[in-house]
Every structure is written in C-alpha cells, then in structure tokens.
Amino acid sequence: MALTRDEIFARRSSLPTEEVEIPELGGAVRIRHLTLAEVEEIKRVQKNATDPIKMYLPIVEKSCINGDGTQLFVGEDIRLVMTLPWAAIEAIVEASMRLSKLVPSENGAPKD
C-alpha cells in the first residue's frame, strides 16, 4: 500500500538513525539521516569554502543526535566540537555521509 502525503510528512520526525562506534571517544555516537535542506546547506558550505574541511562541522552538528532525536551539539557545543580528535570527527562525518548516501554507491551513483 502506498503511503499518503500525511504519512510521509509524519515520518520527518523519526528519520532513520544508526549508532556508530567512535573508539577515540570511548563509545558510540547516534547519527541520523540528513534532510534535503541540510544536504543543500552542507553542499553550499562545501562550494563556497576554500577548505573542504569546512563542511565537516555542519555535518557533525546536523547528524549527531540524542536518544530522543534532538540535536546532540547545540550553541557553544558547536565550537567545542572543533577541539575533539580529528579521527573521531572524520569517523562521524564518514558514517553520516554513508548513511545519508552522500558518497558514491555500489551501483556507481555519483557523489555530486
């Protein structure tokens, strides 16, 4: 049975999530799929940045969540994320990009 418009939009608040082990942090971080609006924002940062690493912070900010689905890093936390180990940030970003299908897929789908 096909989903209705209301059923589709009702699922926005329960995007798929995944716990990713981050050994550098000594535990797992829960990440969720990024929305189209968030991907658009990240792509804009990526396009306008002279350094591709600039897109890492918005990916971490948008994809890391608490158990109740709220954003894990808010306010001043965003600046503090920059003090975390690079390997941990890279692992979070790679997992988020994989989960949100922002990397080439096995069927050859392009990254951009």
Stockholm file with secondary structure:
# STOCKHOLM 1.0

chainA/1-112         MALTRDEIFARRSSLPTEEVEIPELGGAVRIRHLTLAEVEEIKRVQKNATDPIKMYLPIVEKSCINGDGTQLFVGEDIRLVMTLPWAAIEAIVEASMRLSKLVPSENGAPKD
#=GR chainA/1-112 SS CCCCHHHHHHGGGGCCEEEEEEGGGTEEEEEECCCHHHHHHHHHHHHHCSSGGGGHHHHHHHHEECTTSSBSSCTTHHHHHTTSCHHHHHHHHHHHHHHTTCSCCTTCCCCC
#=GC SS_cons         CCCCHHHHHHGGGGCCEEEEEEGGGTEEEEEECCCHHHHHHHHHHHHHCSSGGGGHHHHHHHHEECTTSSBSSCTTHHHHHTTSCHHHHHHHHHHHHHHTTCSCCTTCCCCC
//
